[in-house]
């Protein structure tokens, strides 16, 4: 099981709201997937207010991660295997669903 603390990550936003994270992804990426709370990414359940936006750029994945007592962070992680897995799932790419 992967621990988010162990990922080689870049913190893009710290202490952001779910809305701020979603707006950042929507403004900065053309490959965006929308998921519901509970979706598993890096073997962890993502929590938040839907729609939760995940941005992709080649093998980089940008996603919100909420750590209890610390708040929500927008993280950027390079992981070719997880990027390939996400693309294979044929996730929703439309905000309105």
C-alpha positions as CSV (number, residue, x, y, z in Angstrom):
1,X,0.0,0.0,0.0
2,X,1.3,3.4,-1.0
3,X,1.6,6.2,1.5
4,X,1.1,9.6,0.0
5,X,4.0,10.9,2.2
6,X,6.3,8.4,0.4
7,X,5.4,9.6,-3.1
8,X,7.9,11.8,-4.9
9,X,5.5,14.8,-5.1
10,X,5.3,18.5,-5.7
11,X,2.8,20.4,-3.6
12,X,1.1,22.9,-5.9
13,X,-1.5,24.3,-3.5
14,X,-1.6,24.0,0.3
15,X,-4.6,24.5,2.4
16,X,-6.8,25.0,-0.7
17,X,-10.5,24.3,-0.9
18,X,-11.9,21.6,-3.2
19,X,-13.3,24.3,-5.5
20,X,-9.8,26.0,-5.7
21,X,-8.2,22.7,-6.5
22,X,-10.8,21.9,-9.2
23,X,-10.4,25.4,-10.8
24,X,-6.6,25.1,-10.8
25,X,-6.8,21.8,-12.7
26,X,-9.4,23.0,-15.1
27,X,-7.4,26.1,-15.9
28,X,-4.1,24.4,-16.3
29,X,-4.7,21.0,-18.0
30,X,-6.5,19.8,-21.1
31,X,-6.6,16.2,-20.0
32,X,-9.0,16.2,-17.0
33,X,-10.9,13.3,-15.4
34,X,-13.7,13.8,-13.0
35,X,-14.2,11.3,-10.3
36,X,-16.5,10.8,-7.3
37,X,-15.4,10.7,-3.7
38,X,-14.0,7.3,-2.8
39,X,-12.1,6.9,-6.1
40,X,-8.8,5.1,-5.5
41,X,-5.6,6.9,-6.7
42,X,-2.2,5.5,-5.6
43,X,-4.2,3.0,-3.6
44,X,-5.8,5.7,-1.5
45,X,-9.4,6.9,-1.5
46,X,-9.8,10.4,-2.6
47,X,-12.3,12.5,-0.6
48,X,-13.9,15.8,-1.5
49,X,-16.9,17.5,-3.0
50,X,-17.7,16.3,-6.5
51,X,-16.8,16.7,-9.2
52,X,-13.2,16.0,-8.1
53,X,-10.9,17.0,-11.0
54,X,-7.7,15.1,-11.7
55,X,-5.4,16.6,-14.3
56,X,-3.0,14.7,-16.5
57,X,0.0,15.9,-18.5
58,X,2.0,13.0,-20.0
59,X,2.9,10.9,-16.9
60,X,2.2,13.7,-14.4
61,X,-1.0,13.4,-12.3
62,X,-2.3,16.4,-10.5
63,X,-4.9,15.7,-7.8
64,X,-6.4,17.0,-4.5
65,X,-5.5,15.1,-1.4
66,X,-7.1,15.8,2.0
67,X,-5.1,14.9,5.0
68,X,-7.2,15.0,8.2
69,X,-6.3,17.8,10.5
70,X,-4.0,19.3,7.8
71,X,-6.4,20.2,5.0
72,X,-6.4,19.8,1.3
73,X,-3.3,19.8,-0.9
74,X,-3.1,19.8,-4.7
75,X,-0.3,17.4,-5.5
76,X,1.7,16.7,-8.7
77,X,3.2,13.2,-9.0
78,X,5.0,11.6,-12.0
79,X,4.0,7.9,-12.3
80,X,3.7,6.3,-15.7
81,X,2.0,3.2,-14.3
82,X,-0.7,5.0,-12.5
83,X,-1.2,7.4,-15.4
84,X,-1.7,4.4,-17.7
85,X,-4.1,2.8,-15.3
86,X,-6.2,6.0,-15.1
87,X,-6.4,6.4,-18.9
88,X,-7.4,2.8,-19.2
89,X,-10.4,3.3,-16.9
90,X,-12.2,5.6,-19.5
91,X,-13.2,8.0,-16.7
92,X,-15.6,10.8,-17.1
93,X,-14.0,13.8,-18.9
94,X,-17.1,16.2,-18.6
95,X,-17.6,18.3,-15.6
96,X,-21.4,18.3,-15.8
97,X,-21.6,14.5,-15.9
